[in-house]
Amino acid sequence: MKKLLISACLLNEACRYDGLSKGLDSRIIAALKNKFILVPICPEVMGGLSTPRLANERKEDKVIRKDQKDVTRFFLLGAYRALKMAMENDVDYALLKEKSPSCGVHQIYDGTFSKTLMAGEGIFTELLKKELDIKIYSELEIEELLKMD
């Protein structure tokens, strides 16, 4: 069975900045479990950030907290730890949380904390693409992922 690296918040783990999850519907989780061995990760928690925490947004190569503190080092540490976990588990695909400063696949917030989205990737997604040759999906592309052989 193929292995799927997945953002833990999508599996109902309360690890998001607001202390909540962005869990998928239980039927979708069941379908993913039937098709893949799931390898959950949360790069932000793996980097030492607490839950809950202030909101963070990516601004160019940095990640800035809502109070303007630079927290890039936590995001980089978590990204490298999550990458190591992905490599150790020899994952085939990834399913990551869109808009996240860590896991955004196609869109992230623009760093102004105005809820403005822009094209871009999270810190972990960028590293994963650079280091591993796997297909990365957002939660908006689950149907496509479930069609994979």
CNS distance restraints for C-alpha pairs under 8 A (distance, minus, plus):
assign (resid   1 and name CA) (resid  35 and name CA) 7.08 0.50 0.50
assign (resid   1 and name CA) (resid  36 and name CA) 5.85 0.50 0.50
assign (resid   1 and name CA) (resid  37 and name CA) 6.53 0.50 0.50
assign (resid   2 and name CA) (resid  35 and name CA) 7.49 0.50 0.50
assign (resid   2 and name CA) (resid  36 and name CA) 5.21 0.50 0.50
assign (resid   2 and name CA) (resid  37 and name CA) 6.22 0.50 0.50
assign (resid   2 and name CA) (resid  91 and name CA) 7.29 0.50 0.50
assign (resid   2 and name CA) (resid  92 and name CA) 6.05 0.50 0.50
assign (resid   3 and name CA) (resid  36 and name CA) 5.30 0.50 0.50
assign (resid   3 and name CA) (resid  37 and name CA) 4.64 0.50 0.50
assign (resid   3 and name CA) (resid  38 and name CA) 5.98 0.50 0.50
assign (resid   3 and name CA) (resid  39 and name CA) 6.98 0.50 0.50
assign (resid   3 and name CA) (resid  89 and name CA) 7.71 0.50 0.50
assign (resid   3 and name CA) (resid  90 and name CA) 7.30 0.50 0.50
assign (resid   3 and name CA) (resid  91 and name CA) 4.74 0.50 0.50
assign (resid   3 and name CA) (resid  92 and name CA) 5.28 0.50 0.50
assign (resid   3 and name CA) (resid  93 and name CA) 6.65 0.50 0.50
assign (resid   4 and name CA) (resid  36 and name CA) 5.92 0.50 0.50
assign (resid   4 and name CA) (resid  37 and name CA) 6.03 0.50 0.50
assign (resid   4 and name CA) (resid  38 and name CA) 4.99 0.50 0.50
assign (resid   4 and name CA) (resid  39 and name CA) 5.88 0.50 0.50
assign (resid   4 and name CA) (resid  91 and name CA) 5.73 0.50 0.50
assign (resid   4 and name CA) (resid  92 and name CA) 6.04 0.50 0.50
assign (resid   4 and name CA) (resid  93 and name CA) 4.96 0.50 0.50
assign (resid   4 and name CA) (resid  94 and name CA) 5.34 0.50 0.50
assign (resid   4 and name CA) (resid  95 and name CA) 6.95 0.50 0.50
assign (resid   5 and name CA) (resid  38 and name CA) 6.11 0.50 0.50
assign (resid   5 and name CA) (resid  39 and name CA) 4.66 0.50 0.50
assign (resid   5 and name CA) (resid  40 and name CA) 5.91 0.50 0.50
assign (resid   5 and name CA) (resid  41 and name CA) 7.08 0.50 0.50
assign (resid   5 and name CA) (resid  86 and name CA) 6.67 0.50 0.50
assign (resid   5 and name CA) (resid  91 and name CA) 6.16 0.50 0.50
assign (resid   5 and name CA) (resid  92 and name CA) 7.80 0.50 0.50
assign (resid   5 and name CA) (resid  93 and name CA) 6.22 0.50 0.50
assign (resid   5 and name CA) (resid  94 and name CA) 4.45 0.50 0.50
assign (resid   5 and name CA) (resid  95 and name CA) 6.15 0.50 0.50
assign (resid   5 and name CA) (resid  96 and name CA) 7.93 0.50 0.50
assign (resid   6 and name CA) (resid  10 and name CA) 7.30 0.50 0.50
assign (resid   6 and name CA) (resid  38 and name CA) 6.64 0.50 0.50
assign (resid   6 and name CA) (resid  39 and name CA) 5.94 0.50 0.50
assign (resid   6 and name CA) (resid  40 and name CA) 4.83 0.50 0.50
assign (resid   6 and name CA) (resid  41 and name CA) 6.15 0.50 0.50
assign (resid   6 and name CA) (resid  94 and name CA) 5.73 0.50 0.50
assign (resid   6 and name CA) (resid  95 and name CA) 4.72 0.50 0.50
assign (resid   6 and name CA) (resid  96 and name CA) 5.72 0.50 0.50
assign (resid   7 and name CA) (resid  11 and name CA) 7.33 0.50 0.50
assign (resid   7 and name CA) (resid  40 and name CA) 5.72 0.50 0.50
assign (resid   7 and name CA) (resid  41 and name CA) 5.26 0.50 0.50
assign (resid   7 and name CA) (resid  42 and name CA) 5.81 0.50 0.50
assign (resid   7 and name CA) (resid  95 and name CA) 6.50 0.50 0.50
assign (resid   7 and name CA) (resid  96 and name CA) 5.01 0.50 0.50
assign (resid   7 and name CA) (resid  97 and name CA) 6.07 0.50 0.50
assign (resid   7 and name CA) (resid 103 and name CA) 7.59 0.50 0.50
assign (resid   8 and name CA) (resid  12 and name CA) 6.92 0.50 0.50
assign (resid   8 and name CA) (resid  13 and name CA) 5.53 0.50 0.50
assign (resid   8 and name CA) (resid  15 and name CA) 7.30 0.50 0.50
assign (resid   8 and name CA) (resid  40 and name CA) 4.85 0.50 0.50
assign (resid   8 and name CA) (resid  41 and name CA) 5.16 0.50 0.50
assign (resid   8 and name CA) (resid  42 and name CA) 5.59 0.50 0.50
assign (resid   9 and name CA) (resid  13 and name CA) 4.71 0.50 0.50
assign (resid   9 and name CA) (resid  14 and name CA) 6.11 0.50 0.50
assign (resid   9 and name CA) (resid  15 and name CA) 5.92 0.50 0.50
assign (resid   9 and name CA) (resid  16 and name CA) 6.45 0.50 0.50
assign (resid   9 and name CA) (resid  20 and name CA) 7.87 0.50 0.50
assign (resid   9 and name CA) (resid  21 and name CA) 4.71 0.50 0.50
assign (resid   9 and name CA) (resid  22 and name CA) 5.37 0.50 0.50
assign (resid   9 and name CA) (resid  23 and name CA) 5.82 0.50 0.50
assign (resid   9 and name CA) (resid  42 and name CA) 7.47 0.50 0.50
assign (resid   9 and name CA) (resid  97 and name CA) 7.78 0.50 0.50
assign (resid  10 and name CA) (resid  21 and name CA) 6.72 0.50 0.50
assign (resid  10 and name CA) (resid  22 and name CA) 5.28 0.50 0.50
assign (resid  10 and name CA) (resid  23 and name CA) 4.08 0.50 0.50
assign (resid  10 and name CA) (resid  24 and name CA) 5.37 0.50 0.50
assign (resid  10 and name CA) (resid  97 and name CA) 7.13 0.50 0.50
assign (resid  10 and name CA) (resid 139 and name CA) 7.95 0.50 0.50
assign (resid  11 and name CA) (resid  21 and name CA) 7.77 0.50 0.50
assign (resid  11 and name CA) (resid  22 and name CA) 7.74 0.50 0.50
assign (resid  11 and name CA) (resid  23 and name CA) 5.09 0.50 0.50
assign (resid  11 and name CA) (resid  24 and name CA) 6.33 0.50 0.50
assign (resid  11 and name CA) (resid  29 and name CA) 7.02 0.50 0.50
assign (resid  11 and name CA) (resid  40 and name CA) 7.83 0.50 0.50
assign (resid  12 and name CA) (resid  21 and name CA) 5.08 0.50 0.50
assign (resid  12 and name CA) (resid  22 and name CA) 6.32 0.50 0.50
assign (resid  12 and name CA) (resid  23 and name CA) 4.14 0.50 0.50
assign (resid  12 and name CA) (resid  24 and name CA) 7.09 0.50 0.50
assign (resid  13 and name CA) (resid  20 and name CA) 7.56 0.50 0.50
assign (resid  13 and name CA) (resid  21 and name CA) 5.50 0.50 0.50
assign (resid  13 and name CA) (resid  23 and name CA) 7.35 0.50 0.50
assign (resid  14 and name CA) (resid  19 and name CA) 5.44 0.50 0.50
assign (resid  14 and name CA) (resid  20 and name CA) 4.43 0.50 0.50
assign (resid  14 and name CA) (resid  21 and name CA) 4.42 0.50 0.50
assign (resid  14 and name CA) (resid  51 and name CA) 7.83 0.50 0.50
assign (resid  15 and name CA) (resid  19 and name CA) 5.74 0.50 0.50
assign (resid  15 and name CA) (resid  20 and name CA) 6.31 0.50 0.50
assign (resid  15 and name CA) (resid  21 and name CA) 6.27 0.50 0.50
assign (resid  15 and name CA) (resid  42 and name CA) 7.22 0.50 0.50
assign (resid  15 and name CA) (resid  45 and name CA) 7.05 0.50 0.50
assign (resid  15 and name CA) (resid  51 and name CA) 5.79 0.50 0.50
assign (resid  15 and name CA) (resid  52 and name CA) 7.38 0.50 0.50
assign (resid  16 and name CA) (resid  20 and name CA) 5.49 0.50 0.50
assign (resid  16 and name CA) (resid  21 and name CA) 5.85 0.50 0.50
assign (resid  16 and name CA) (resid  22 and name CA) 7.83 0.50 0.50
assign (resid  16 and name CA) (resid  51 and name CA) 6.66 0.50 0.50
assign (resid  16 and name CA) (resid  52 and name CA) 6.87 0.50 0.50
assign (resid  17 and name CA) (resid  50 and name CA) 7.95 0.50 0.50
assign (resid  17 and name CA) (resid  51 and name CA) 5.89 0.50 0.50
assign (resid  17 and name CA) (resid  52 and name CA) 4.94 0.50 0.50
assign (resid  17 and name CA) (resid  53 and name CA) 4.85 0.50 0.50
assign (resid  17 and name CA) (resid  54 and name CA) 6.29 0.50 0.50
assign (resid  17 and name CA) (resid  55 and name CA) 5.92 0.50 0.50
assign (resid  17 and name CA) (resid  56 and name CA) 7.98 0.50 0.50
assign (resid  18 and name CA) (resid  51 and name CA) 7.04 0.50 0.50
assign (resid  18 and name CA) (resid  52 and name CA) 4.95 0.50 0.50
assign (resid  18 and name CA) (resid  53 and name CA) 6.40 0.50 0.50
assign (resid  18 and name CA) (resid  54 and name CA) 7.51 0.50 0.50
assign (resid  18 and name CA) (resid  55 and name CA) 7.59 0.50 0.50
assign (resid  19 and name CA) (resid  51 and name CA) 5.27 0.50 0.50
assign (resid  19 and name CA) (resid  52 and name CA) 4.31 0.50 0.50
assign (resid  19 and name CA) (resid  53 and name CA) 7.57 0.50 0.50
assign (resid  24 and name CA) (resid  28 and name CA) 6.40 0.50 0.50
assign (resid  24 and name CA) (resid  29 and name CA) 6.39 0.50 0.50
assign (resid  25 and name CA) (resid  29 and name CA) 6.42 0.50 0.50
assign (resid  26 and name CA) (resid  30 and name CA) 6.08 0.50 0.50
assign (resid  27 and name CA) (resid  31 and name CA) 6.18 0.50 0.50
assign (resid  28 and name CA) (resid  32 and name CA) 6.19 0.50 0.50
assign (resid  29 and name CA) (resid  33 and name CA) 6.16 0.50 0.50
assign (resid  30 and name CA) (resid  34 and name CA) 6.18 0.50 0.50
assign (resid  31 and name CA) (resid  35 and name CA) 6.39 0.50 0.50
assign (resid  31 and name CA) (resid 146 and name CA) 7.72 0.50 0.50
assign (resid  32 and name CA) (resid  36 and name CA) 5.76 0.50 0.50
assign (resid  32 and name CA) (resid  38 and name CA) 7.71 0.50 0.50
assign (resid  32 and name CA) (resid 146 and name CA) 7.07 0.50 0.50
assign (resid  33 and name CA) (resid  37 and name CA) 6.26 0.50 0.50
assign (resid  33 and name CA) (resid  38 and name CA) 6.57 0.50 0.50
assign (resid  35 and name CA) (resid 146 and name CA) 7.48 0.50 0.50
assign (resid  39 and name CA) (resid  86 and name CA) 7.88 0.50 0.50
assign (resid  39 and name CA) (resid  89 and name CA) 7.71 0.50 0.50
assign (resid  39 and name CA) (resid  91 and name CA) 7.94 0.50 0.50
assign (resid  41 and name CA) (resid  46 and name CA) 7.85 0.50 0.50
assign (resid  41 and name CA) (resid  82 and name CA) 6.44 0.50 0.50
assign (resid  42 and name CA) (resid  46 and name CA) 6.03 0.50 0.50
assign (resid  42 and name CA) (resid  78 and name CA) 7.77 0.50 0.50
assign (resid  42 and name CA) (resid  82 and name CA) 7.37 0.50 0.50
assign (resid  43 and name CA) (resid  47 and name CA) 5.95 0.50 0.50
assign (resid  43 and name CA) (resid  75 and name CA) 6.89 0.50 0.50
assign (resid  43 and name CA) (resid  78 and name CA) 4.25 0.50 0.50
assign (resid  43 and name CA) (resid  79 and name CA) 5.28 0.50 0.50
assign (resid  43 and name CA) (resid  81 and name CA) 7.19 0.50 0.50
assign (resid  43 and name CA) (resid  82 and name CA) 5.65 0.50 0.50
assign (resid  43 and name CA) (resid 102 and name CA) 6.66 0.50 0.50
assign (resid  43 and name CA) (resid 124 and name CA) 7.03 0.50 0.50
assign (resid  44 and name CA) (resid  48 and name CA) 6.73 0.50 0.50
assign (resid  44 and name CA) (resid  49 and name CA) 5.72 0.50 0.50
assign (resid  44 and name CA) (resid  74 and name CA) 7.02 0.50 0.50
assign (resid  44 and name CA) (resid  75 and name CA) 5.85 0.50 0.50
assign (resid  44 and name CA) (resid  78 and name CA) 5.54 0.50 0.50
assign (resid  44 and name CA) (resid  79 and name CA) 7.71 0.50 0.50
assign (resid  44 and name CA) (resid 102 and name CA) 6.87 0.50 0.50
assign (resid  45 and name CA) (resid  49 and name CA) 4.95 0.50 0.50
assign (resid  45 and name CA) (resid  50 and name CA) 6.39 0.50 0.50
assign (resid  45 and name CA) (resid  51 and name CA) 7.56 0.50 0.50
assign (resid  45 and name CA) (resid  78 and name CA) 6.98 0.50 0.50
assign (resid  46 and name CA) (resid  77 and name CA) 7.52 0.50 0.50
assign (resid  46 and name CA) (resid  78 and name CA) 4.66 0.50 0.50
assign (resid  46 and name CA) (resid  79 and name CA) 7.89 0.50 0.50
assign (resid  46 and name CA) (resid  81 and name CA) 6.61 0.50 0.50
assign (resid  46 and name CA) (resid  82 and name CA) 7.14 0.50 0.50
assign (resid  47 and name CA) (resid  74 and name CA) 4.73 0.50 0.50
assign (resid  47 and name CA) (resid  75 and name CA) 5.85 0.50 0.50
assign (resid  47 and name CA) (resid  76 and name CA) 7.22 0.50 0.50
assign (resid  47 and name CA) (resid  77 and name CA) 4.91 0.50 0.50
assign (resid  47 and name CA) (resid  78 and name CA) 3.53 0.50 0.50
assign (resid  47 and name CA) (resid  79 and name CA) 7.27 0.50 0.50
assign (resid  47 and name CA) (resid  81 and name CA) 7.43 0.50 0.50
assign (resid  48 and name CA) (resid  74 and name CA) 6.25 0.50 0.50
assign (resid  48 and name CA) (resid  78 and name CA) 7.30 0.50 0.50
assign (resid  49 and name CA) (resid  53 and name CA) 7.21 0.50 0.50
assign (resid  49 and name CA) (resid  74 and name CA) 6.81 0.50 0.50
assign (resid  54 and name CA) (resid  65 and name CA) 6.37 0.50 0.50
assign (resid  54 and name CA) (resid  66 and name CA) 6.19 0.50 0.50
assign (resid  54 and name CA) (resid  67 and name CA) 7.87 0.50 0.50
assign (resid  55 and name CA) (resid  65 and name CA) 5.86 0.50 0.50
assign (resid  55 and name CA) (resid  66 and name CA) 5.49 0.50 0.50
assign (resid  56 and name CA) (resid  63 and name CA) 6.45 0.50 0.50
assign (resid  56 and name CA) (resid  64 and name CA) 5.52 0.50 0.50
assign (resid  56 and name CA) (resid  65 and name CA) 4.27 0.50 0.50
assign (resid  56 and name CA) (resid  66 and name CA) 5.84 0.50 0.50
assign (resid  56 and name CA) (resid 101 and name CA) 6.82 0.50 0.50
assign (resid  56 and name CA) (resid 111 and name CA) 7.95 0.50 0.50
assign (resid  57 and name CA) (resid  63 and name CA) 5.56 0.50 0.50
assign (resid  57 and name CA) (resid  64 and name CA) 5.56 0.50 0.50
assign (resid  57 and name CA) (resid  65 and name CA) 6.54 0.50 0.50
assign (resid  57 and name CA) (resid  66 and name CA) 7.65 0.50 0.50
assign (resid  57 and name CA) (resid 100 and name CA) 7.75 0.50 0.50
assign (resid  57 and name CA) (resid 101 and name CA) 5.44 0.50 0.50
assign (resid  57 and name CA) (resid 108 and name CA) 7.69 0.50 0.50
assign (resid  57 and name CA) (resid 109 and name CA) 5.95 0.50 0.50
assign (resid  57 and name CA) (resid 110 and name CA) 6.78 0.50 0.50
assign (resid  57 and name CA) (resid 111 and name CA) 4.80 0.50 0.50
assign (resid  57 and name CA) (resid 112 and name CA) 7.70 0.50 0.50
assign (resid  57 and name CA) (resid 113 and name CA) 7.12 0.50 0.50
assign (resid  58 and name CA) (resid  62 and name CA) 5.80 0.50 0.50
assign (resid  58 and name CA) (resid  63 and name CA) 4.31 0.50 0.50
assign (resid  58 and name CA) (resid  64 and name CA) 6.25 0.50 0.50
assign (resid  58 and name CA) (resid 101 and name CA) 5.32 0.50 0.50
assign (resid  58 and name CA) (resid 108 and name CA) 7.30 0.50 0.50
assign (resid  58 and name CA) (resid 109 and name CA) 6.81 0.50 0.50
assign (resid  58 and name CA) (resid 110 and name CA) 6.51 0.50 0.50
assign (resid  58 and name CA) (resid 111 and name CA) 5.30 0.50 0.50
assign (resid  58 and name CA) (resid 122 and name CA) 7.27 0.50 0.50
assign (resid  59 and name CA) (resid  63 and name CA) 5.86 0.50 0.50
assign (resid  59 and name CA) (resid  64 and name CA) 6.79 0.50 0.50
assign (resid  59 and name CA) (resid 110 and name CA) 6.28 0.50 0.50
assign (resid  59 and name CA) (resid 111 and name CA) 4.70 0.50 0.50
assign (resid  62 and name CA) (resid  70 and name CA) 6.99 0.50 0.50
assign (resid  62 and name CA) (resid  71 and name CA) 7.64 0.50 0.50
assign (resid  62 and name CA) (resid  72 and name CA) 5.30 0.50 0.50
assign (resid  63 and name CA) (resid  70 and name CA) 6.02 0.50 0.50
assign (resid  63 and name CA) (resid  71 and name CA) 5.62 0.50 0.50
assign (resid  63 and name CA) (resid  72 and name CA) 4.70 0.50 0.50
assign (resid  63 and name CA) (resid  75 and name CA) 7.36 0.50 0.50
assign (resid  63 and name CA) (resid 101 and name CA) 7.13 0.50 0.50
assign (resid  63 and name CA) (resid 111 and name CA) 7.95 0.50 0.50
assign (resid  64 and name CA) (resid  68 and name CA) 5.53 0.50 0.50
assign (resid  64 and name CA) (resid  69 and name CA) 5.64 0.50 0.50
assign (resid  64 and name CA) (resid  70 and name CA) 4.63 0.50 0.50
assign (resid  64 and name CA) (resid  71 and name CA) 5.75 0.50 0.50
assign (resid  64 and name CA) (resid  72 and name CA) 7.00 0.50 0.50
assign (resid  64 and name CA) (resid 111 and name CA) 7.13 0.50 0.50
assign (resid  65 and name CA) (resid  69 and name CA) 5.19 0.50 0.50
assign (resid  65 and name CA) (resid  70 and name CA) 6.30 0.50 0.50
assign (resid  65 and name CA) (resid  71 and name CA) 6.45 0.50 0.50
assign (resid  66 and name CA) (resid 113 and name CA) 6.90 0.50 0.50
assign (resid  71 and name CA) (resid  75 and name CA) 6.84 0.50 0.50
assign (resid  72 and name CA) (resid  76 and name CA) 6.14 0.50 0.50
assign (resid  73 and name CA) (resid  77 and name CA) 6.05 0.50 0.50
assign (resid  74 and name CA) (resid  78 and name CA) 6.12 0.50 0.50
assign (resid  75 and name CA) (resid  79 and name CA) 5.99 0.50 0.50
assign (resid  75 and name CA) (resid 102 and name CA) 6.73 0.50 0.50
assign (resid  75 and name CA) (resid 123 and name CA) 6.82 0.50 0.50
assign (resid  75 and name CA) (resid 124 and name CA) 7.71 0.50 0.50
assign (resid  76 and name CA) (resid  80 and name CA) 6.19 0.50 0.50
assign (resid  76 and name CA) (resid 123 and name CA) 6.91 0.50 0.50
assign (resid  76 and name CA) (resid 124 and name CA) 7.50 0.50 0.50
assign (resid  77 and name CA) (resid  81 and name CA) 6.22 0.50 0.50
assign (resid  78 and name CA) (resid  82 and name CA) 5.99 0.50 0.50
assign (resid  78 and name CA) (resid 124 and name CA) 7.77 0.50 0.50
assign (resid  79 and name CA) (resid  83 and name CA) 6.04 0.50 0.50
assign (resid  79 and name CA) (resid 102 and name CA) 7.38 0.50 0.50
assign (resid  79 and name CA) (resid 123 and name CA) 6.70 0.50 0.50
assign (resid  79 and name CA) (resid 124 and name CA) 4.55 0.50 0.50
assign (resid  79 and name CA) (resid 127 and name CA) 7.09 0.50 0.50
assign (resid  80 and name CA) (resid  84 and name CA) 6.15 0.50 0.50
assign (resid  80 and name CA) (resid 124 and name CA) 7.61 0.50 0.50
assign (resid  80 and name CA) (resid 127 and name CA) 7.83 0.50 0.50
assign (resid  81 and name CA) (resid  85 and name CA) 6.32 0.50 0.50
assign (resid  82 and name CA) (resid  86 and name CA) 6.16 0.50 0.50
assign (resid  82 and name CA) (resid 124 and name CA) 7.68 0.50 0.50
assign (resid  83 and name CA) (resid  87 and name CA) 6.17 0.50 0.50
assign (resid  83 and name CA) (resid 124 and name CA) 7.71 0.50 0.50
assign (resid  83 and name CA) (resid 127 and name CA) 7.64 0.50 0.50
assign (resid  83 and name CA) (resid 128 and name CA) 6.39 0.50 0.50
assign (resid  84 and name CA) (resid  88 and name CA) 6.05 0.50 0.50
assign (resid  85 and name CA) (resid  89 and name CA) 6.10 0.50 0.50
assign (resid  86 and name CA) (resid  90 and name CA) 6.01 0.50 0.50
assign (resid  86 and name CA) (resid  91 and name CA) 5.69 0.50 0.50
assign (resid  87 and name CA) (resid  91 and name CA) 6.74 0.50 0.50
assign (resid  91 and name CA) (resid 134 and name CA) 7.95 0.50 0.50
assign (resid  92 and name CA) (resid 134 and name CA) 5.96 0.50 0.50
assign (resid  92 and name CA) (resid 135 and name CA) 7.59 0.50 0.50
assign (resid  93 and name CA) (resid 134 and name CA) 5.41 0.50 0.50
assign (resid  93 and name CA) (resid 135 and name CA) 5.26 0.50 0.50
assign (resid  93 and name CA) (resid 136 and name CA) 5.95 0.50 0.50
assign (resid  93 and name CA) (resid 137 and name CA) 7.80 0.50 0.50
assign (resid  94 and name CA) (resid 134 and name CA) 7.31 0.50 0.50
assign (resid  94 and name CA) (resid 135 and name CA) 6.53 0.50 0.50
assign (resid  94 and name CA) (resid 136 and name CA) 4.70 0.50 0.50
assign (resid  94 and name CA) (resid 137 and name CA) 6.03 0.50 0.50
assign (resid  95 and name CA) (resid 136 and name CA) 5.99 0.50 0.50
assign (resid  95 and name CA) (resid 137 and name CA) 4.76 0.50 0.50
assign (resid  95 and name CA) (resid 138 and name CA) 5.44 0.50 0.50
assign (resid  95 and name CA) (resid 139 and name CA) 6.46 0.50 0.50
assign (resid  95 and name CA) (resid 142 and name CA) 7.96 0.50 0.50
assign (resid  96 and name CA) (resid 103 and name CA) 5.43 0.50 0.50
assign (resid  96 and name CA) (resid 104 and name CA) 6.76 0.50 0.50
assign (resid  96 and name CA) (resid 105 and name CA) 6.82 0.50 0.50
assign (resid  96 and name CA) (resid 136 and name CA) 7.29 0.50 0.50
assign (resid  96 and name CA) (resid 137 and name CA) 6.25 0.50 0.50
assign (resid  96 and name CA) (resid 138 and name CA) 5.00 0.50 0.50
assign (resid  96 and name CA) (resid 139 and name CA) 6.47 0.50 0.50
assign (resid  97 and name CA) (resid 103 and name CA) 5.38 0.50 0.50
assign (resid  97 and name CA) (resid 104 and name CA) 5.70 0.50 0.50
assign (resid  97 and name CA) (resid 105 and name CA) 7.30 0.50 0.50
assign (resid  97 and name CA) (resid 138 and name CA) 5.77 0.50 0.50
assign (resid  97 and name CA) (resid 139 and name CA) 6.09 0.50 0.50
assign (resid  98 and name CA) (resid 103 and name CA) 6.36 0.50 0.50
assign (resid  98 and name CA) (resid 104 and name CA) 4.12 0.50 0.50
assign (resid  98 and name CA) (resid 105 and name CA) 5.52 0.50 0.50
assign (resid  98 and name CA) (resid 106 and name CA) 6.83 0.50 0.50
assign (resid  98 and name CA) (resid 107 and name CA) 6.33 0.50 0.50
assign (resid  98 and name CA) (resid 108 and name CA) 7.13 0.50 0.50
assign (resid  98 and name CA) (resid 138 and name CA) 5.48 0.50 0.50
assign (resid  98 and name CA) (resid 139 and name CA) 6.67 0.50 0.50
assign (resid  98 and name CA) (resid 140 and name CA) 7.78 0.50 0.50
assign (resid  99 and name CA) (resid 103 and name CA) 7.21 0.50 0.50
assign (resid  99 and name CA) (resid 104 and name CA) 4.49 0.50 0.50
assign (resid  99 and name CA) (resid 105 and name CA) 7.30 0.50 0.50
assign (resid  99 and name CA) (resid 106 and name CA) 7.58 0.50 0.50
assign (resid  99 and name CA) (resid 107 and name CA) 5.12 0.50 0.50
assign (resid  99 and name CA) (resid 108 and name CA) 4.03 0.50 0.50
assign (resid  99 and name CA) (resid 109 and name CA) 6.18 0.50 0.50
assign (resid  99 and name CA) (resid 117 and name CA) 7.62 0.50 0.50
assign (resid  99 and name CA) (resid 121 and name CA) 7.99 0.50 0.50
assign (resid  99 and name CA) (resid 122 and name CA) 7.67 0.50 0.50
assign (resid 100 and name CA) (resid 104 and name CA) 4.53 0.50 0.50
assign (resid 100 and name CA) (resid 108 and name CA) 5.96 0.50 0.50
assign (resid 100 and name CA) (resid 109 and name CA) 7.62 0.50 0.50
assign (resid 100 and name CA) (resid 122 and name CA) 6.12 0.50 0.50
assign (resid 101 and name CA) (resid 108 and name CA) 6.26 0.50 0.50
assign (resid 101 and name CA) (resid 109 and name CA) 7.43 0.50 0.50
assign (resid 101 and name CA) (resid 121 and name CA) 7.37 0.50 0.50
assign (resid 101 and name CA) (resid 122 and name CA) 4.44 0.50 0.50
assign (resid 101 and name CA) (resid 123 and name CA) 6.34 0.50 0.50
assign (resid 102 and name CA) (resid 121 and name CA) 7.76 0.50 0.50
assign (resid 102 and name CA) (resid 122 and name CA) 4.12 0.50 0.50
assign (resid 102 and name CA) (resid 123 and name CA) 4.75 0.50 0.50
assign (resid 102 and name CA) (resid 124 and name CA) 4.99 0.50 0.50
assign (resid 102 and name CA) (resid 125 and name CA) 6.68 0.50 0.50
assign (resid 103 and name CA) (resid 121 and name CA) 7.01 0.50 0.50
assign (resid 103 and name CA) (resid 122 and name CA) 4.71 0.50 0.50
assign (resid 103 and name CA) (resid 123 and name CA) 6.82 0.50 0.50
assign (resid 103 and name CA) (resid 124 and name CA) 5.67 0.50 0.50
assign (resid 103 and name CA) (resid 125 and name CA) 5.28 0.50 0.50
assign (resid 104 and name CA) (resid 108 and name CA) 5.66 0.50 0.50
assign (resid 104 and name CA) (resid 120 and name CA) 7.27 0.50 0.50
assign (resid 104 and name CA) (resid 121 and name CA) 4.90 0.50 0.50
assign (resid 104 and name CA) (resid 122 and name CA) 4.53 0.50 0.50
assign (resid 104 and name CA) (resid 125 and name CA) 6.59 0.50 0.50
assign (resid 104 and name CA) (resid 138 and name CA) 7.50 0.50 0.50
assign (resid 105 and name CA) (resid 120 and name CA) 7.14 0.50 0.50
assign (resid 105 and name CA) (resid 121 and name CA) 5.08 0.50 0.50
assign (resid 105 and name CA) (resid 122 and name CA) 6.70 0.50 0.50
assign (resid 105 and name CA) (resid 125 and name CA) 6.30 0.50 0.50
assign (resid 105 and name CA) (resid 136 and name CA) 7.30 0.50 0.50
assign (resid 105 and name CA) (resid 137 and name CA) 6.89 0.50 0.50
assign (resid 105 and name CA) (resid 138 and name CA) 5.85 0.50 0.50
assign (resid 106 and name CA) (resid 119 and name CA) 5.81 0.50 0.50
assign (resid 106 and name CA) (resid 120 and name CA) 5.46 0.50 0.50
assign (resid 106 and name CA) (resid 121 and name CA) 5.76 0.50 0.50
assign (resid 106 and name CA) (resid 138 and name CA) 7.75 0.50 0.50
assign (resid 107 and name CA) (resid 117 and name CA) 6.34 0.50 0.50
assign (resid 107 and name CA) (resid 118 and name CA) 5.54 0.50 0.50
assign (resid 107 and name CA) (resid 119 and name CA) 4.53 0.50 0.50
assign (resid 107 and name CA) (resid 120 and name CA) 4.86 0.50 0.50
assign (resid 107 and name CA) (resid 121 and name CA) 6.13 0.50 0.50
assign (resid 108 and name CA) (resid 117 and name CA) 5.58 0.50 0.50
assign (resid 108 and name CA) (resid 118 and name CA) 5.71 0.50 0.50
assign (resid 108 and name CA) (resid 119 and name CA) 6.43 0.50 0.50
assign (resid 108 and name CA) (resid 120 and name CA) 5.57 0.50 0.50
assign (resid 108 and name CA) (resid 121 and name CA) 6.23 0.50 0.50
assign (resid 108 and name CA) (resid 122 and name CA) 6.80 0.50 0.50
assign (resid 109 and name CA) (resid 113 and name CA) 7.38 0.50 0.50
assign (resid 109 and name CA) (resid 115 and name CA) 6.34 0.50 0.50
assign (resid 109 and name CA) (resid 116 and name CA) 5.61 0.50 0.50
assign (resid 109 and name CA) (resid 117 and name CA) 4.41 0.50 0.50
assign (resid 109 and name CA) (resid 118 and name CA) 6.06 0.50 0.50
assign (resid 110 and name CA) (resid 115 and name CA) 7.81 0.50 0.50
assign (resid 110 and name CA) (resid 116 and name CA) 5.87 0.50 0.50
assign (resid 110 and name CA) (resid 117 and name CA) 5.71 0.50 0.50
assign (resid 110 and name CA) (resid 118 and name CA) 5.82 0.50 0.50
assign (resid 112 and name CA) (resid 116 and name CA) 7.47 0.50 0.50
assign (resid 121 and name CA) (resid 125 and name CA) 5.99 0.50 0.50
assign (resid 121 and name CA) (resid 126 and name CA) 5.98 0.50 0.50
assign (resid 122 and name CA) (resid 126 and name CA) 6.14 0.50 0.50
assign (resid 123 and name CA) (resid 127 and name CA) 6.39 0.50 0.50
assign (resid 124 and name CA) (resid 128 and name CA) 6.00 0.50 0.50
assign (resid 125 and name CA) (resid 129 and name CA) 6.13 0.50 0.50
assign (resid 126 and name CA) (resid 130 and name CA) 6.30 0.50 0.50
assign (resid 127 and name CA) (resid 131 and name CA) 6.12 0.50 0.50
assign (resid 128 and name CA) (resid 132 and name CA) 5.61 0.50 0.50
assign (resid 129 and name CA) (resid 133 and name CA) 6.67 0.50 0.50
assign (resid 129 and name CA) (resid 134 and name CA) 7.35 0.50 0.50
assign (resid 129 and name CA) (resid 136 and name CA) 7.95 0.50 0.50
assign (resid 137 and name CA) (resid 141 and name CA) 5.84 0.50 0.50
assign (resid 137 and name CA) (resid 142 and name CA) 7.23 0.50 0.50
assign (resid 137 and name CA) (resid 145 and name CA) 7.11 0.50 0.50
assign (resid 138 and name CA) (resid 142 and name CA) 7.15 0.50 0.50
assign (resid 141 and name CA) (resid 145 and name CA) 6.44 0.50 0.50
assign (resid 142 and name CA) (resid 146 and name CA) 6.07 0.50 0.50
assign (resid 143 and name CA) (resid 147 and name CA) 6.43 0.50 0.50
assign (resid 144 and name CA) (resid 148 and name CA) 6.87 0.50 0.50
